[in-house]
Amino acid sequence: MDRKSIEDIVIESVCITYERDKSEISCETNIKEDLGGASILMVGLVSLIENELDVLVPLPVAASAKTIGELVDKVEGILKKG
């Protein structure tokens, strides 16, 4: 899967989890500052990404991402490790 596809899935998952419009979300979006990243929402986001991509994303790894772009990088890295 290419990075753009992963990015699209992660952004769509963010929109669903945080109830935001796709026009409000980009790779530069700061999860904590721009989205008010409550930990329970991060759990939901990780679960949704895992279901969409059939991958295991450790919560501490996802939670360490500051931006959506960093989260995409982490998910992409996990997918490449297989």
GICORHU-V939977 format. One line per field, one symbol per residue. ss: DSSP state (2 for helix, 1 for strand, 0 for the rest). phi: phi as a letter, one per 30 degrees, with the letter a starting at -180 (. if undefined). psi: psi as a letter, one per 40 degrees, with the letter a starting at -180 (. if undefined). A space follows every 50 residues. Layout:
ss=???
phi=???
psi=???
//
This chain:
ss=00222222222222222200022200000122222000222222222222 22200000222220001222222222222220
phi=.dedddeddddddddddchbdeddcbddddddddciedddddddddddde ddchbcceedddddddbdedddeddddddddi
psi=hidddddddddddddddefiideehidehhddddefgidddddddddddd ddefihhhdddddehdidddddddddddddd.
//
